[in-house]
């Protein structure tokens, strides 16, 4: 089976999904797209271009007929367009569900809430979390609050007064509740989510999925975007089963398919790289 038959990547700007919703609408009138970078990032935006997309199957701002959705026969509606750039080679049609981004964000938050319910899982997470710069320098691995976007006074206060390694296993403790709050804030701020699926869950499919995700991350980096995995909802233990089922429904996962990665995508402030141990610590001569 070729890789193209195994992999599917769905990008959800504004959290597009094919779950059930009352708002399957799209504007088929003139769509003005700014193809430049956002203002305020140090670069200059290009002049907007006007691209006109129309359909004979439904009017502008009207609901898409059920037959053209995953709740019907799931066929593509007839489309026509004008005003495309002369150099354009392909098009991507995006349908916005205004409520789907909120549903995916809630799934991410609930995934973290399920993750921290178990003391053993919390101990495992704390094994790789560094509660101070001293720990980070001593181990040269793991991550801390700064790698999660917390810095300055907020980080100092949390590390000094709130977070303690000997209390990190407690599902009702500050470490666990802080993880839920952070996941909620991260998901709520996401302008887009991405989902990577495979038609099977074999080892080869998982390897191909990992390669595809690496390409997504590298391409995003080249475009000045940031990618952040939010994959707690993909875990397969019992506590996560209801959240995982909601995710699979939200993305209209095909029977037998597997969601291999869920991530958020957007513009973000630069965070420090996680530390690395020296080569001599990893290589042993014989």
N, C-alpha and C positions, 0 to 999 in steps of 0.2 A: 504494500500500500504506500503510495507516495505521500510526502509530508503535507502537500496541499489538501489531501483528503483527511488528514488527521487533525489539523489545526484550524481553529477559527478564533479570530480576535475581534471583539466588539468594543468599540470606543463609544462612550456615552457622554458627549458634551451635554452639560446640564442634565446629566443622568437620564439618558434615553434608555428605555427598556420596553419589552413587549409583554409586561404583566397586564393584568386587567386594570383598566382605568376608564374614567368618564371623560377624559380629555384627549382623545386621539385626533388632534387638530394640527394642521399646518397651514401656513400662509402661502398660498400659491400665487400671490401677486408678486410685484417686483421685490426682490430680495437684494438689499444693498450689503455687500460684503467688503469689509476693510481688509485687504490682504497684507497690510504692513504690521509691524510689531506694535504692541500697545504703547500709548504715550506714557512718559514718565519713567521709562526704563533706560533712559540715556540715549536711545536711538530715535530716529525720526520716522513717523508713520508715512506710508505712501498714500496717495490720494485714493479714496474709495472708488470702486467700480460698481456698476449696476448690472446685475444678472437677473433676468426674468425667467421664472419657472412657472409653468401652468399645467393644468390637467383637465381633460374633458370629463373625468369621472366625478369631480366634485368642485364646488366653487371655492374661491378664496375665503379663508377663515372658517370654512365649514368642516364638519366632522368627516374623517375618512370612512368610506363605507366599510362595513365589517368584512366583506369578502376580500379586501386588500390588507387585512391584518392577520396576526397569528390566531385570532379568535374565529376567523373565517377560513377561507381556502388559502390565505397567505400568498396571494399572487401579487405581482407588482402592478400598480395603477399605470395607465398611459400617461406619459409625461412629454412635455415639449419645452424647449428653452431657447433663449436668444440673449445675445450680449456677452457670450463667453469670450475670453481672451483668445487671440489667434493661436497662441502657443499651447493652449490647453490640450491635454492628451486623454484625460479621464475626469469623471465627476464622482463625488460622494454625496448621496442624498441623506440628509439628516432629518429625522422626525422628532420633535420635542414633546416629551411628556412632562409638563411642569411639576408633577407630583413625584415622578420617579426618582429624581435626585434625592429628595427627602427620604424616600423609602430605602434607597441604598445606603444613605448616611445612617439611618436608624439601624439597618442591618449591621453595619460596621460597629456601631456603638454597642448593640446587643451582643455581637460576637465577642467583644472584649469583656463585657459583663459576664458572659458564660465562661470565658477563659479563666478569669480570676476567682471563680467560685471554689476552686479546688486548691488546697494547701500545697499538694505536691507540685502542681503546675506553677504555683507562685514561687516556690523554692527554685524550680528550674529556671524561671525567668530571672530571679534575683541573682542566680549564679553568674549570669552574663551582664547584669546591670552594675554600673559603677557609681557608688553613692558619693564619691568625692573625687577631686583631681588626684589626690594621693593614691587612691585605688587604681585610677586609670593609668598613672605613671608606673605603678608597681607591676601591673599585669600586662599592659600594652595590648589589651584586647577588650572586647565588650563595647558598651555604649553607656552614655549618661544623659542627663536632662538636656545638655547643650545639643546633643545630636538629635533631640526631639524638638528643637526649636525654642527651648527655654534658656534664657540668658539673663545677665544682669542681676538686679535685686530679686526678681522672681525666683531665679535659680538658686541664688545664695540663701534666701529664706527657706526654700523647700529643703535644700540639702542640710541646712544648719538646724532647723527646728522640726521638720515634718517627717523626713524619710529616715528610717533606721533599718539596717540589715536584719537585726534580730527580731523585728516586727513584720518583716515583709511577707511572711507566709499567711498572715491573717486575712481571710477574704473580706473582713469588715474593716481592715486597717487602712491607713493613709496610702500605702503603696498600691493596694488593689483599687481603691476608690479613685486615686489619682490617675491610674491607668485608664479607667473608664472615662473620666472627665477629659483626659487628653485625647482619647480616641474620638469622643463626641465632637470636640472642638476641631480636630483635624478633618473629620468627615464632613462636618457642617460647612467648613471653609472650602471644600473641594469644588472647583468649577466643573470638573469632569471625572468620571470613573471609567476604568477599563476592565474588561473581563476577557480572560483567555480560556478557551475550552478545547477539549479533545474529544473525538468520537469514541475513543477507548481509553482505558486507564492502565495500559501496559507500561512496563519500564521504558520501552522505546518511545512511547507516546509522551511520557513524563520528561524524558530527555529532550525531545523535540520541543515540548512546551517551554522548558527552561531556556533553550536556545532562542526561541521566539521572543520570550520575555527579555532576554539580554539585548536582542535587536531593538525592541521597543525602548528600553532604557537608554541605549546608546543613541538612537535616533532622537529621542526627546532631549537628551543632553546637547546634541548638535544643534537643535532648534531653540535652545535656551529655556527648555521646560524642565520641570522636576517631576520625577515619578516616585511614588511612595507605596509599597505594598501594604494592604490592609486585609491580611489573609486569615485572620482568626476564624471567620465564618466558614472556612474550608476544612477545618479540623474534623476528624471523623469519630471522636468520642461521643458518648451519649448525651452529655450536657449541651453539646453544640447542635445536635440533630435538628431541633425545631428551627434554629436560625439558618442552618445550612439549607433546609427545605425551602425557607422563604426566599433565600438568594436564588436557588435553582428555579423557583417559580417566577421570580422577578425578571430573570433573563431568558425565560422561556426555553430552558435547557431541554434538548432533545432526549428521548428515551435512550438510556445506555451511555450517554455522554457524561463528561466530568468537567467541572469548573476547576481549572488548575491554578488560576491566579486572579485575584481581585486587587486593583490598585487605584489610587487617585492620581490625577494628572493636572498640572497647572503651572503657573509662574510662582516662584517661591524665593524667599531670601536664602542666601547661601549659608549652609551650616558646615561646621568643621568636619573634616574626615575623621572616621573612627581610627583609633591608633592601630599600628601594626607592629608585631614583634620583629626583631632583626632576623636576617637570614640564618645567622649562626644558631639561633634558638630553635629553628625548624629543621635544619639539615644536620645529620649525624654522619661522620665518616666511619668507615669500617676497615 
